[in-house]
Amino acid sequence: MRRPHARNLVESNTSTQQKMDPSIKLHSRTISPRSTKFKHTKPKLAIITTLIALLSCYYLFKSKTKSFSKRYSIIIDGGSTGSRIHVFGYRIESGGKVVFDLEEGVMKVSPGLSAYAEDPEVAGGSVKELVEFGKGRVPRELWGETEVRLMATAGMRLLDSEVQDRILNVSRRVLMKSGFKFQDSWASVITGSDEGLYAWVIANHALGTLGGDPLETTGIIELGGASAQVTFVSTEPVPPEFSRAVEFGNITYNIYSHSFLNFGQNVAFEALRESLVSGNHHPAAESLGKGKFVDPCTPKGYSHVVESWKLSPGSLTEKNRFVSTLHSKGNFSNCRSAALTLLQKGKEICSYQHCQIGSIFIPKLRGKFLAMENFFYTSKFFGLGQRAFLSNLMIAGEHFCGEDWSTLKKKHQSSKDEDLVHYCFSSAYIVALLHDSLGIAVDDSRIEFANQVGNIPLDWALGAFILQTNAALDMEHSDWIATIISDDSPTLLSLIGFAILMMFIAWSISKWRKPQVKTVYDLEKGRYIVTRVGKS
């Protein structure tokens, strides 16, 4: 009679046990989506807030460094015939695009720094004059942020290193007291290769090819007073001593660049005269007897005494002055032959596959070229256009060299005698350099005579400014965090405080958003229940 009741009791106890055994329910319950949400809310919020804090720090720092929308930079070109100051401006537009204002102001003083070799202290006066000009072009509140650099070229390269250092030290003292931003290493004698490279940069910037296909760039050939430069992108292997790499944007340019010291127009002209009176002249130069020689590179009728010549900077310490005189008898062909002899001097010791000028390697010229400085001035004097052929210059030079000096002075009354007398030599020297040495055909249309492109002057100092500004801005963009944490950063404490404040806000928000809950097991319903606990 009691058996059915016993069975019911057992079944009832079993059912109750199942309801009361939480382990059975634990395996079958599902975690609610809301619990997952709360679990991941805090780390997500912390990451987002940290990113906001870092971005805020970045823009705060950038705003500190951009107190003024326009910036300035100064380069002093210490050339062989004079020193020239260039004041440049630039701005950074939205998106980080740099806009260059290439000529805020320019001023030249003569003579060049190399002229002060015997009295270096006097060099400071010319540098100070240039600095005062710069102060008038840059707003006073920006002086301390405006870099000034002195870059001396061929005239200084001809001096002994001790003389160079004395002149540079005098210049450094002036620049250090100028009020502009300056370091001693920013006053130096740059290499001829650097000079050619900077000229190549400004030429291709002006032409719009900088930052594009290397094979579409234009080479440059410069003829200065004391040196000549050849710079272009070459497709053939170049010995490392002549190879330079330039990075601009995402493009790397492998460039041949070399400066031919002592092959500038003025120094070559003096070297020719000295070789004539020393007896080491070209056979084409005739001799009129003891102590008298024919100069084929000056028009007939021109009279000069060798004692009055200005010797090249390398001969400044020489005490012996020539006492001979030259008889002027202009002849373009003979002058060209004499010039070629100068250009080929030392070719017998060439250690490369081919040497077009002296013993120096030059790869085969490729692409278009701009012939600058004295190439341009000579072609302009003869009234030739930018795209004139060398054959046109040959005809003009032959006519000029054959004219009588008195006739030439009447035709060119606005020209100074010391300038006018050079054009017979310069025309012959250019043909000997470009055609006879570098192999440019007399009717080659790839070469143009130019000193500017559009309204942009082709001055190597402009190229130096572009490269240095680009490098400085790249460094500024990549090292902004290092700048913030540096000991001398004026924004360091404010940025640390700002970051702490942002982290505190993030922590407070995360605490406010996270609910306080407890989990209980409902015996009657047989499941877990999550309930929110009110804050006391």
C-alpha positions, 0 to 999 in steps of 0.5 A: 500500500505504501509502495506507490507513495514511496515511488512518488517520494523518490521521484519528488526528491529527485526533481527537487534535487535537480532544481536545487543542484546549481551545477546542473544549471551552471552548465546550461546557462548562457552569458548575457550580451549585456555582461559582455558589453560591460566587460569590454567597455573599459578597455575600449574606452581607455584606448580611445581616450588615450588616442585622443590625448595623444592627438591633442598633445600632437596638435598642441605641440604643432600649434606651439611651433607654428607661432607664425605662418611664415618662416625665414632662412638666410644664406650668405654666398661667399663667392670669388668676386663678392659675397651675396646674402639671400633672404628666403621665406616659406610657408606651410599650407594645409596638408603640409605642402611647403610653398617657397618664396625664393627671393625676399631680398638679396644684396651683394658686397665686393670683394669676395672673402678670399680677397681678405687673405692677408688681413682676415679681420677686415672680412668681418666688416663685409659680413656685418654689412650683409647681416644688417641687410638681413635684419631689415628683411626679417621681422625682429620677433623672428630673428631668433628662429631664423637660421643664417648660414655662410657658404664660401665657394671657389675663391676660398677653396683656393686658399690654404686651410689656415687662411680659410679658418682665420677668415671663417672665424672672424665671420663666425664671431659676427654671425654669432652676435647677429641675433639670428640662429647660428652655429659655428658649423654653419659657416664653412667652405662648401665643396664644388660638388655641393655647389653643383648639386645645389644648382641642379636642385634649383634648376629642376625645381624651377623646371618642375622636374624635381620629384619626378622621373630622374631621366626627365631631369635637366643637367647643368653646366656652370661657368663661374669665376674660379671654377666650373661645375658639371652635374647631371643624372647619369645612366652609366656607372660612376666612380664613387668619388663623383657620385652623389645621391639626392632624396626628394619626396619618394625619389632618389636621384643618382647624380654625377657632380664635379667641380673643376677648380681653376677652370672658372672663366676669370682664373683661366684667363689669368692662367693663360696670360701667366702661361704666355709670359712664362714661356709655357704658352701654346705654340699658336701664341706668337713671340715678338722677341725677348720679353714680348709675347702675342696675346691671341685672346685680346683685340688688337690695339689693346695695351696692358702691362702685366704688372697691373694684372690681378693675380689669382687668389692662389698667387696672392703671396707671390712677390715676384711681378711680371715685368714683361708686356703682351702685344694684343693680336686677337685671333679666335682660332688661336685663342680657342687652341690656347684655351683647349691647351689649358683644359687638357692639361694633365690629361696624360695622367688620366686613370679613368676610361676617359677624361674630357677635362684634365685628368677628371672623369666625366661620363657621356652627357645625356639629356638636356642641359642648362649652361649657366652664369658666364655661359649666359652672360657671354651669350647675352653680350653677343645678343644671342638667344637662350636657344642659340647654337654654339655655331652662332657663338663661334661666328660672334666670337670670331668677329669680336676678336678680329675687331680693333679695340678702339672700334669695340669701345665705340660700339660698346660704350656702356661696358667697362674696359675690364669687362669688354676685353674678356669677351674674346677669350670667353667666347673662345673658352666656351667653345673649347670647353663645351664642344672641344672638351665635352663633345657637345655638337655646335648645332646641338639643341639640347643645351640652352643658355640661361640664368633663370627659368620664368621668374626664378633665378638659377642661383645655387644658394636657392637650391641649398635653401630648398634641400635644407628646408626640406630636410629640416621639415622632415626631421621636424615631422618625424621627431615631434615626440622627441622634441616634446620630451626633451629637457629644454622643451617649453611645452613639456610641463603643460603637455604632461599636465594635459595628459594626466588630466585626460587620463583622469577623465577617462578613468572617471568616465569608465567608473561612471559607465560601469554598473555595480551588479550582483548575481543570485540563483533563483531557486523557485525559477531555477536560473541565475538573475543579475540585479543592479545594486544602487549606489549608497 
